[in-house]
Amino acid sequence: MPDRKWNEQDRHWSRHAPVYEDVFLDPYGPGVENPLWAALDAIPDPGSKTIADLGCGTGPLLSRLLDSFGRVLALDFAEGMLDRARARLGPKAAARVEFLNRPMHELDDLAGQLDVAVAVNSLVMPDVRLIDRTLRAIRSALRPGGVFLAIVPSIDALAYHAMLLADRALERGMSPRAAERLAASQIERRYYDFAFGRFRFQGLSQKFWQPFEVEYRLARAGFASVEIAKVLYPWDDALAGSEELAEFPQSWDWFFRAT
């Protein structure tokens, strides 16, 4: 059943909380071109607004939200993540946040209360039924005119990265088969299912997205308008072969704004 699998993921995410920033790409890092900042800045009169960070993780966004918004909620299904978020903020700032330890689809008590919902790399449930359920719940939690801002990991960017790495290997004289094997190793291909956009690593299981799936699933959930843009990551040590790929367009995740 999906709920049992969800509880298993709760334990795995809590276990990974202390090293979260070392394992996953950081959309808030230096050199990242992140459309989320402009989207947040465009919210009118944020001091009168309620915003929820859904799947807040270790809380890297919460300080920014507290600086602008009148009411801030932070939700995560992994208690270990919430513990890290409270520690990151410190007692005084953490006291201004309403922390909710629950899955993202359990929002019935927030129906029609949110002006803004944010989900950064948290719409990653491996069971797409839970993703669809979560998106419907978020839509119901938004007030009329409310906005949903999110970043989701991109599976197509991995294919792009693999292509560049293989081409560089071919240019060094490797055979096509050897070049493809090297590129697959460098992007850690063994952890990914490209057909269905899944990533598995040390007990974690995540959904990765194609851009057409963003539009498809948000429309199914009842969102009328979806705008998509790229979160661009610098070619640095977090990405294999970064030095020789610096001349190429950057890798990305997907940002969207939905209403």
Backbone as a ProteinNet text record, in pm:
[ID]
protein_1_A
[PRIMARY]
MPDRKWNEQDRHWSRHAPVYEDVFLDPYGPGVENPLWAALDAIPDPGSKTIADLGCGTGPLLSRLLDSFGRVLALDFAEGMLDRARARLGPKAAARVEFLNRPMHELDDLAGQLDVAVAVNSLVMPDVRLIDRTLRAIRSALRPGGVFLAIVPSIDALAYHAMLLADRALERGMSPRAAERLAASQIERRYYDFAFGRFRFQGLSQKFWQPFEVEYRLARAGFASVEIAKVLYPWDDALAGSEELAEFPQSWDWFFRAT
[TERTIARY]
84.4	0	88.8	43.7	125.2	162	67.8	97.8	212.3	220.6	330.1	462.2	464.8	586.2	622.8	521.1	545.9	613.7	565.7	626.4	770.9	800.4	938.4	1025.7	973.9	1050.1	1071	972.3	987.5	1114.3	1132.8	1250	1378.7	1378.1	1498.6	1534.6	1433.8	1462.2	1510.8	1452.5	1500.2	1645.8	1678.5	1816.3	1914.8	1871.5	1960.9	1963.3	1881.6	1872.6	2007.2	2097.3	2223.3	2314.3	2299	2388	2309.5	2190.4	2102.5	2171.7	2235.7	2296.7	2416	2475.2	2589.1	2545.7	2419.9	2373	2301.9	2230	2142.9	2188.5	2162	2194	2120.1	2187.1	2133.6	2081	1947.7	1893.5	1914.8	1963	1989.7	2138.1	2220.4	2364.2	2414.7	2542.2	2601.9	2611.3	2582	2589.6	2467.5	2369.4	2247.1	2152.7	2098.1	1997.3	1860.6	1795.1	1673.7	1555.4	1459.9	1344.1	1254.2	1272.5	1187.8	1198.3	1319	1336	1250.3	1251.7	1170.7	1022.4	983.7	842.7	796.2	881	846	840.2	935.7	938.3	816.3	756.1	641.2	509	508.8	386.6	350.3	233.9	199.5	165.5	207.4	176.4	200.7	320.9	345.9	324.8	338.5	321.1	181.6	84.8	-52.9	-87.4	11.9	-13.3	34.3	-29.7	9.4	79.9	197.2	274.4	311.3	310.7	348.6	464	569	681.8	652.7	608.4	560.8	674.9	708.3	828.5	948.7	947.7	1048.6	1188.5	1200.7	1332.3	1403.2	1528.7	1607.6	1588	1493.4	1454.2	1537.3	1605.5	1689.5	1611.3	1483.2	1402.7	1332.8	1323.9	1235	1276.2	1403.8	1446.4	1401.5	1415.5	1372.4	1221.6	1144.7	999.5	961.4	1029.1	999.9	1028.9	1124.2	1158.9	1047.6	959.2	861.2	716.5	684.2	544.8	493.1	362.4	302.7	287	251.5	233.2	308.1	393.2	476.4	450.3	413.9	397.8	509	559	663.3	618	601.3	548.8	651.6	670.1	752.2	708.3	714.1	671.8	782.6	905.8	1019.2	1054.6	1036.1	1062.1	1208.3	1299.4	1439.9	1467.4	1394.7	1409.7	1361.2	1247.3	1195.3	1290	1350.8	1448.9	1564.8	1611.4	1720.7	1676	1550.8	1499.2	1491.4	1444.1	1437.2	1577.3	1671.5	1808.3	1869.4	1840.9	1894.6	1842.9	1715.8	1655	1697.8	1714.1	1734.8	1600.6	1599.7	1473.9	1382.5	1437.5	1354.3	1280.7	1352.3	1289	1198.2	1241.4	1159.7	1025.1	1020	894.4	792.2	837.6	746.6	694.1	740.2	699.1	603.9	499.4	408.6	457.7	517.1	572.3	465.3	452.7	354.3	426.9	420.7	485.4	382.3	375.7	276.4	312	251.4	271.9	209.2	257	212.2	67.7	12	-126.2	-228	-184.4	-276.5	-292.3	-375.4	-392.9	-538.7	-624.9	-767.5	-796.2	-721.5	-745.5	-696.3	-625.9	-576.3	-654.9	-764.9	-841.7	-875.4	-836.7	-866.8	-792.5	-683.8	-612.5	-481	-425.3	-291.5	-298.2	-220.1	-202.7	-94.5	7.7	120.7	160.2	183	242	372.5	474	605.1	645.3	699	748.2	878.1	988.5	1119.7	1178.6	1186.4	1239.4	1169.2	1039.6	963.6	851.4	819.7	722.9	796.3	845.5	932.7	884.8	756.3	704.2	716.2	771.9	789.1	657.5	552.5	419.2	345.7	321	261.1	117.6	53.7	-78.9	-71.5	36.2	55.5	87.6	161.8	187.2	56.3	-27.3	-155.7	-242.4	-245.1	-322.7	-269.9	-138.4	-76.5	-106.8	-98.3	-127.1	-272.1	-364.5	-504.9	-522	-451.2	-459.9	-405.5	-295.3	-238.2	-334.6	-393	-490.5	-605.8	-654.6	-766.3	-725.1	-597.8	-550.3	-531.1	-519.3	-497	-626.8	-615.5	-726.6	-749.6	-865.4	-883.1	-774.6	-709.2	-597.9	-464.8	-464.6	-340.5	-248	-119.5	-17.8	65.1	100.1	183.9	315.7	426.5	561.4	638.8	706.9	775.3	897	988.7	1103	1098.6	1114.8	1117.9	1243.9	1303.9	1426.9	1399.1	1491.3	1474.5	1546.2	1471	1534	1594	1537.4	1589.9	1725.7	1751.6	1883.6	1991.6	1957.4	2054.5	2090.6	1989.7	2017.3	2107.2	2082.7	2166.9	2311	2326.8	2458.6	2532.1	2461	2521.9	2566.8	2485.5	2522.5	2652.2	2663.5	2784.8	2907	2892.1	3004.9	3047.7	2952	2985	3054.6	3007	3069.5	3213.4	3237.3	3374.1	3464.4	3412.9	3491.8	3520.8	3423.4	3444.6	3553.6	3552.6	3653.5	3793.9	3801.8	3932.7	3974.2	3892.7	3930.3	3870.1	3780.7	3718.1	3616.1	3589.2	3486.1	3348.5	3244.2	3110.1	3065.6	3091.1	3048	3120.5	3252.4	3330.1	3290.2	3264.3	3224.3	3090.8	2998.3	2867.6	2878.9	2963.5	2983.3	3041.9	3139.3	3201.3	3099.3	3021.5	2921.3	2817.9	2775.1	2677.7	2733.3	2861.5	2924.9	2934.6	2968.7	2988	2858	2744.9	2617	2548.9	2616.4	2563.4	2430	2434.3	2315.8	2244.4	2317	2256.3	2148.8	2149.4	2049.7	1920.3	1915.2	1802.9	1725.6	1594	1504	1455.1	1511.4	1479.9	1339.9	1288.4	1156.4	1048.2	1059	955.8	1005.9	1128	1178.5	1193.3	1264.7	1283.6	1431.8	1461.1	1596.9	1592.4	1684.5	1691.7	1835.3	1850.4	1984.5	1974.9	2042.4	2051.4	1916	1818.4	1685.8	1591.8	1645.9	1560.9	1507.5	1386.5	1328.2	1262.5	1302.4	1255.3	1200.1	1104.8	1053.5	1129.1	1176.4	1230.7	1130.9	1134.5	1027.6	1075.5	986.5	996.4	908.6	940.6	859.1	714.8	692.7	555.2	473.6	541.2	469.9	427.2	505.6	466	330.7	318.5	193.3	79.1	105.9	3.7	-52.8	32.7	-14.6	-79.1	-29	-91.7	-229.9	-244.9	-377.7	-474.7	-428.3	-511.7	-557.7	-472.9	-505	-596.4	-623.4	-716.3	-653.3	-521.7	-457.9	-486.3	-524.3	-564.9	-448.6	-345	-233	-102.2	-9.1	121.7	230.1	325.4	442	565.5	648.3	764.9	892.7	994.1	1125.9	1232.4	1357.3	1467.4	1538.1	1572.3	1668.9	1804	1894.5	2021	2133.1	2205	2313.9	2449.3	2542.4	2675.5	2746.7	2834.7	2919	3025.3	3001.6	3097.8	3120	3183.1	3221.6	3102.3	2982.2	2864.5	2823.1	2877	2840.4	2965.6	2957.1	3072.8	3121	3254.5	3313.2	3294.5	3275.2	3236.7	3339.2	3467.9	3568.6	3560.6	3542.9	3540.8	3403.7	3302.7	3168.7	3132.5	3224.6	3193.2	3149.1	3188.6	3153.2	3009.1	2941.8	2808.6	2699.7	2576.7	2464.9	2453.2	2407.6	2408.3	2301.6	2324.5	2225.4	2113.5	2003.1	1885.1	1796.2	1712.6	1589.9	1475.3	1351.4	1235.1	1168	1144.7	1064.2	929.7	824.8	695.8	617.3	531.5	436.8	298.1	210.5	78.4	-29.2	-140.1	-255.3	-383.3
-119.3	0	125.5	235.8	357.1	411.7	407.3	467	395.3	260.8	187.7	229.4	239.6	282.1	424.9	509	646.1	648.7	562.5	557.3	510.2	416.4	372.8	488.9	570.5	684.9	787.1	802.5	889.4	852.9	724.9	680.4	707.7	681.2	703.2	851.9	939.6	1083.4	1135.8	1089.1	1131.5	1090.1	968.5	919.2	1002.9	1054.6	1132.2	1280.9	1324.5	1467.3	1531	1468.3	1535.2	1561.7	1484.9	1503.2	1543	1596.9	1627.7	1716.4	1824.1	1918.7	1858.8	1752.6	1689.6	1591	1546.7	1441.6	1498	1609.9	1659.4	1795.5	1824.4	1954.3	2063.7	2175.1	2282.9	2396.1	2412.2	2519.5	2658.2	2665.8	2794.3	2829.5	2747.6	2765.6	2882.4	2920.6	3030.2	2994	3090.4	3069.8	3007	2967	2907.7	3019	3005.8	3099.8	3040.7	3093.8	3034	3129.5	3096.6	3184.9	3197.9	3112.7	3119.9	3255.8	3314	3440.5	3550.4	3563.3	3667.2	3640.7	3512.5	3478.7	3515.5	3492.2	3531.2	3683.5	3751.7	3897.8	3960.4	3888	3941	3926.4	3856.9	3841	3975.8	4031.1	4162.2	4153.8	4255.2	4268.9	4138.7	4084	3953.3	3954.1	4069.4	4075.3	4039.8	4047.4	4010.1	3869.2	3796.3	3668.6	3551	3435.7	3308.4	3224.2	3174.9	3091.3	2961.5	2852.9	2722.4	2666.3	2625.8	2554.9	2405.8	2343.9	2205.4	2111.1	2023	1942.5	2030.5	2100.3	2203.9	2147.2	2015.3	1956.3	2016.8	2050.5	2107.1	2256.9	2314.8	2453.5	2561.8	2540.3	2647.1	2768.1	2751.2	2861.9	2942.2	2889.3	2947	3087.4	3113.4	3248.4	3352.1	3320.6	3413.2	3437.5	3334.5	3350.3	3433	3409.2	3484.6	3633.5	3667.9	3807.9	3883.4	3810.8	3878.5	3850.6	3727.8	3686.7	3693.9	3722	3739.2	3610.6	3503.5	3373.2	3268.1	3190.7	3091.1	2954.1	2858.8	2719.9	2637.8	2539.7	2450.5	2307.2	2234.1	2097.3	1999.5	1889.9	1780.4	1651.1	1541.2	1412.7	1344.9	1396.7	1337.6	1424.6	1372.4	1449	1492.1	1407.2	1444.6	1569.9	1589.6	1711.4	1833.3	1820.6	1932.7	1969.5	1868.9	1896.5	1979.6	1943.5	2019.2	2160.3	2174	2306.1	2396.2	2343.2	2422.9	2465.7	2373.4	2405.3	2510.5	2503.1	2599.9	2741.1	2751.4	2881.8	2939.7	2853.4	2900	2919.2	2917.6	2916.5	3035.3	3156.3	3275.1	3272.6	3246.7	3243.1	3121.3	3007.5	2886.4	2903.6	2985.8	3008.2	3081.5	3145.7	3218.4	3130.7	3007.9	2915.1	2811.3	2778.8	2671.2	2542.7	2453	2329	2219.9	2150.8	2043.7	1917.3	1813.5	1686	1592	1594.4	1512.9	1506.4	1413.6	1409.9	1530.8	1561.8	1680.4	1671.1	1551.9	1541.5	1559.3	1570.3	1586.3	1735.4	1800.9	1945.8	1985.3	1890.5	1921.1	2035.3	2043.2	2147.9	2284.7	2288.7	2415.6	2458.1	2394.7	2424.5	2573.5	2634.1	2774	2872.9	2832	2920.6	2975.2	2916.7	2954.1	3054.6	3160.2	3252.1	3202.8	3140.4	3088.3	2952.9	2857.5	2729.2	2714.1	2666.8	2644.6	2499.9	2435.7	2298.1	2287	2281.2	2277.3	2137.5	2067.2	1930.2	1838.2	1860.5	1775	1699.7	1737.4	1660.8	1546	1454	1348.5	1210.2	1199.1	1070	969.1	850.7	753.2	698.3	703.3	659.3	780.9	784.5	903.6	924.5	822.7	844	941	932.9	1026.8	1167.4	1175.9	1307.4	1371.1	1296.4	1350.5	1390.7	1307.5	1338.2	1464	1477.5	1593.9	1721.5	1715.9	1834	1878.2	1783.2	1819.3	1883.1	1830	1886.3	2028.6	2052.5	2186.6	2283.2	2238.5	2323.9	2361.1	2268.4	2295.3	2384.8	2379.3	2460.4	2606.4	2635.4	2772.6	2853.5	2978.8	3071.6	3106.4	3159.4	3212.3	3314.2	3298.2	3385.3	3342.1	3232.6	3183.2	3126	3114	3070.6	2957.4	2865.1	2751.5	2763.4	2768.7	2779.8	2654.3	2595.6	2469.9	2450.5	2368.9	2319.8	2168.1	2103.4	1957.4	1912.5	1800.5	1753	1705.5	1732.4	1707.7	1580.6	1487.5	1367.6	1396	1491.7	1523	1591.4	1663.9	1725.3	1619.9	1506.7	1397.9	1338.3	1325	1275	1371.9	1500.3	1603.4	1593	1578.8	1567.5	1444.4	1331.7	1208.9	1226.1	1293.4	1317.7	1396.7	1504.2	1585.6	1506	1427.8	1348	1244	1179.7	1079.8	1144.4	1261.5	1330	1369.8	1414.1	1451.2	1327.8	1214.4	1091.3	1048	1062.8	1030.8	1119.6	1246.7	1338.7	1303.7	1232.5	1187.6	1054.7	1002.6	882.3	753.5	758.8	637.5	584.7	455.1	395.7	437.3	433.5	469.9	390	259.6	178	218.3	239.7	277.9	417.1	508	644	643.3	560.3	552.7	489.3	388.9	326.9	427.9	506.9	606.2	712.1	762	863.6	809.3	683.6	622.3	612	580.1	572	708.8	811.3	945.2	1006.5	978.8	1031.6	933.5	823.4	719.4	665.8	626.1	578.3	465.2	384.5	268.9	307.9	432.6	475.3	525.3	537	603.7	509.8	529	469.2	583.7	594.9	708.7	700.8	581.5	567.8	626.6	603.2	648.9	756.3	804.2	916	886.1	779.4	745.2	736.7	770.6	767.6	689.4	594.8	516.2	517.6	548.4	558.3	536.5	433.6	405.3	409.9	344.1	336.4	447.4	560.4	668.7	634.6	676.9	662.7	794.6	853.8	985.5	983	1071.9	1096.1	1211.4	1191.2	1298.2	1328.2	1449.3	1498.1	1533.8	1517.3	1575.7	1700.7	1800	1922.5	1897.8	1805.3	1778.9	1718.2	1647	1587.6	1694.4	1800.4	1911.7	1965.5	1996.6	2051.4	1950.8	1826.7	1722.3	1703	1687.5	1656.4	1778	1896	2014.3	2038	2014.6	2027.2	1925.3	1801.9	1698.8	1738.8	1815.3	1855.4	1977.3	2039.4	2151.7	2288.5	2295.8	2425.4	2472.3	2599.7	2652.2	2709.8	2755.8	2821.8	2769.8	2733.5	2682.9	2750.9	2812.3	2871.7	2794.6	2753.9	2670.6	2744.7	2731.3	2788.4	2695.1	2721	2637.5	2700.1	2615.9	2650.4	2606.5	2700.1	2668.1	2654.1	2542.2	2512.7	2538.2	2598.2	2617.9	2483.8	2478.5	2360	2365.6	2295.8	2294	2150.7	2133.3	2000.2	1908.8	1965.1	1882.4	1804.3	1842.4	1778.8	1721.1	1595.6	1525.8	1596	1601.6	1658.2	1807	1876.7	2017.7	2104.7	2077.6	2163.8	2160.6	2043	2035.2	2067.1	2083.4	2115.6	2261.8	2340.6	2478.4	2563.5	2526.7	2606.7	2582.6	2480.8	2443.2	2503.6	2515.5	2561	2476.3	2539.3	2476.7	2367.6	2281.4	2181.4	2248.8	2176.9	2242.9	2147.6	2207.9	2149.1	2234.7	2190.2	2262.9	2342.1	2470.3	2557.4	2578.5	2584.4	2623.6	2711.7	2793.8	2879.2	2839	2798.9	2750.2	2822.7	2850.1	2912.2	2842.6
0	0	0	-64.5	-70.2	66.7	167.4	297.3	366.6	354.7	415.7	352.3	220.3	152.9	193.7	211.7	254.3	391.1	484	616.5	609.4	519.5	501.9	454	362.1	313.9	425.3	514	631.1	707.3	735.7	811.4	735.7	603.6	524.1	517.7	497.2	490.3	624.1	734	865.2	886.3	841.2	856.6	776.2	658.3	573.4	608.9	703.6	734.5	765.7	847.3	881.1	761.8	653.2	537.4	413.5	432.2	318.8	215.8	263	168.7	95.6	149.2	82.7	-25.5	-19.2	-109.1	-231.3	-215.3	-320.9	-372.2	-501.1	-558.6	-482.4	-462	-380.2	-468.5	-480.2	-564.1	-505.7	-381.1	-316.7	-318.2	-379.2	-372.6	-455.6	-433.4	-510.4	-657.8	-741.4	-885.4	-946.9	-866	-918.9	-963.3	-1082.8	-1132.9	-1101.9	-997.7	-943.5	-960.9	-1047.4	-1069.1	-947.1	-846.5	-727.7	-659.4	-657.3	-585.4	-646.1	-776.6	-841.2	-822.2	-824.3	-805	-665	-563.9	-426.7	-412.9	-474.7	-467	-534.3	-628.2	-702.1	-627	-513	-434.7	-372.3	-402	-345.4	-196.9	-122.2	19.8	96.4	91.8	154.6	306.3	369.2	513.3	560	469.8	503.2	457.1	404.6	339.8	425.5	400.2	460.7	356.1	390.3	299.2	368.7	294.7	348.3	267.4	338	276.3	292.6	185	188.3	153.5	246.7	231.8	256.5	370	396.3	415.2	439.8	459.3	579	561.3	671	686.8	612.2	633	569.5	456.9	401.9	352	324.1	271.5	381.3	501.8	602.5	646.2	661.6	701.4	600.1	473.8	367.8	377.2	403.3	412.3	534.8	646.9	768.9	751.8	667.6	644.5	573.1	502.7	417.1	453.6	490.7	500.5	643.8	655.7	786.3	863.3	795	860.1	779.1	845.7	778	839.6	754.3	794.7	730.6	803	751.6	775.1	668.2	675.8	622.2	694.6	643.7	711.8	637.1	693.5	773.6	764.6	835.4	955.4	1074.8	1196.5	1204.1	1153.2	1153.5	1073.3	962.9	884.1	961.9	1028.8	1106.8	1221.5	1283	1388.8	1334.1	1215.8	1153.2	1117	1072	1035.9	1158.2	1271.2	1394.2	1439.1	1432.5	1473.8	1382.2	1253.9	1157.7	1190.1	1224.7	1251.1	1384.4	1483.8	1619.6	1689.3	1822.8	1897.4	1868.3	1858.3	1842	1708.3	1600.6	1469.4	1455.5	1509.1	1498.9	1567	1671	1742.6	1656.2	1548.9	1459.5	1346.5	1339.4	1234	1292.2	1216.9	1254.8	1187.7	1265.4	1212.1	1213.9	1102.7	1087.1	1042.9	1124.9	1093	1032.4	898.5	827.7	679.1	604.9	460	391.1	273	200.8	152.9	143.9	96	207.6	332.3	445.3	476.8	396.5	406.9	426.4	461.7	471	567.5	679.6	778.5	732.9	619.3	563.7	440.4	411.6	290.2	282	170.2	145.3	232.7	299	392.3	338.2	234.9	189.7	74.7	87.3	-25.1	-119.6	-61.4	-139.7	-82.9	-170.2	-132.8	-209.3	-139.7	-200.5	-176.3	-279.3	-266.1	-345.4	-274.8	-339.6	-325.4	-436.7	-440.5	-341.3	-321	-230.8	-301.3	-423.7	-503.2	-571.3	-489.2	-539	-496.9	-461.1	-418.3	-531.8	-507	-615.3	-668	-586.5	-628.7	-684.6	-816	-876.9	-829.2	-774.4	-716.4	-599.6	-523.2	-412.2	-463.2	-573	-632.2	-676.1	-746.9	-791.6	-672.7	-570.7	-450.2	-382	-377	-314.1	-391.6	-522.4	-603.3	-586.9	-579.2	-555.8	-418.4	-318.7	-184.6	-180.1	-249.9	-254.7	-323	-431.1	-502.1	-409.9	-330.7	-239.9	-123.3	-85.2	27.1	-10.6	-139.2	-182.7	-180.5	-137.4	-147.8	-295.6	-331.8	-467.5	-499	-612.3	-648.5	-590.4	-512.5	-455	-560.4	-523.5	-619	-560.2	-645.9	-608.4	-681.7	-606.4	-661.8	-625.1	-722.6	-692.9	-781.2	-729.9	-805.9	-799.2	-914.4	-918.5	-991.6	-948.9	-1014.2	-1156.1	-1244.5	-1387.5	-1431.2	-1492	-1547.3	-1684.6	-1757.9	-1891.5	-1883.3	-1774.4	-1757.4	-1740.2	-1678.7	-1664.6	-1800.3	-1886.7	-2021.9	-2098.5	-2080.8	-2142.8	-2092.4	-1960.9	-1900.4	-1953.6	-1963	-2014.5	-2159	-2240.1	-2379.5	-2389.5	-2311.3	-2315.5	-2272.5	-2165.7	-2117.9	-2220.9	-2285.2	-2387.1	-2506.3	-2547.9	-2660.8	-2630.1	-2507	-2470.4	-2473.1	-2429.6	-2432.5	-2576.3	-2665.2	-2807	-2867	-2828.7	-2880.6	-2832.3	-2719.9	-2670	-2732.5	-2825.6	-2897.9	-2846.7	-2751.2	-2699.7	-2799.7	-2795.5	-2879.8	-2829.1	-2914.6	-2866.8	-2745.2	-2744.6	-2631.8	-2504.1	-2515.4	-2397.3	-2348.6	-2443	-2405.5	-2331.8	-2380	-2314.6	-2176	-2163.4	-2031.6	-1933.5	-1979.9	-1893.3	-1850.8	-1946.9	-1914.6	-1816.8	-1838.2	-1747.3	-1606	-1595.7	-1463.8	-1399.2	-1477.4	-1422.4	-1371	-1437.4	-1387.7	-1292	-1259.8	-1170.4	-1222.9	-1348.7	-1420.6	-1347.2	-1270.9	-1204.9	-1104.6	-1060.1	-962	-1026.4	-1159.5	-1226.2	-1317.4	-1318.5	-1417.1	-1504.4	-1625.2	-1710.5	-1770.1	-1792.4	-1852.5	-1762.6	-1631.6	-1539.3	-1442.7	-1465.6	-1388.1	-1240.8	-1207.6	-1067	-1032.9	-906.4	-852.9	-722.2	-707	-583.9	-533.3	-402.2	-344.1	-193.7	-144	-0.4	69	7.5	66.8	25.6	-23	-71.6	-210	-235.5	-368.4	-404.3	-518	-558	-699.3	-724.4	-859	-922.2	-1044	-1126.9	-1238.2	-1293.7	-1380.6	-1521.6	-1616.8	-1749.7	-1753.2	-1835.9	-1837.2	-1880	-1974.1	-2015	-1901.6	-1810	-1697.5	-1597.2	-1583.8	-1497.8	-1542.5	-1669.8	-1722.7	-1709.2	-1740.1	-1737.2	-1596.6	-1497.7	-1362.8	-1295.3	-1321.6	-1264.3	-1324.2	-1453.2	-1515.5	-1456.4	-1434.9	-1373.3	-1233.5	-1163.5	-1027.2	-1020.9	-1135.5	-1137.8	-1150.9	-1169	-1190.2	-1332.8	-1345	-1475	-1554.4	-1484.4	-1550.6	-1494	-1582	-1539.6	-1622.5	-1554.7	-1620.6	-1575.9	-1672.4	-1643.6	-1681.5	-1596.8	-1625.3	-1569	-1604.7	-1558.3	-1438.3	-1342.2	-1238.7	-1292.4	-1316.2	-1382.2	-1279.6	-1289.2	-1195.6	-1262.6	-1190.4	-1247.6	-1264.9	-1362.9	-1377.4	-1268.7	-1158.8	-1049.3	-1004	-889	-843.6	-815.7	-803.9	-780.6	-905.3	-1021	-1147.1	-1212.1	-1252.7	-1310.6	-1437.2	-1453.2	-1574.6	-1588	-1477	-1482.6	-1556.4	-1539.2	-1600.1	-1751.9	-1809.8	-1955.7	-2014.4	-1929.7	-1979.1	-1958	-1904.8	-1867.7	-1985.5	-2106.2	-2224.5	-2270.4	-2216.9	-2263.5	-2175.6	-2229.8	-2146	-2020.2	-1913.1	-1781.9	-1768.2	-1669.3	-1633.4	-1554.2	-1534.4	-1478.6	-1399.6	-1316.4	-1266.2	-1316	-1289.5	-1338.7	-1227.8	-1254.1	-1167.8	-1234.6	-1153.2	-1211.3	-1115.7	-1176.4	-1105.7	-1156.1	-1064.2	-1103.7	-1024	-1091.9	-1028.2	-1071.2
[MASK]
+++++++++++++++++++++++++++++++++++++++++++++++++++++++++++++++++++++++++++++++++++++++++++++++++++++++++++++++++++++++++++++++++++++++++++++++++++++++++++++++++++++++++++++++++++++++++++++++++++++++++++++++++++++++++++++++++++++++++++++++++++++++++++++++++++

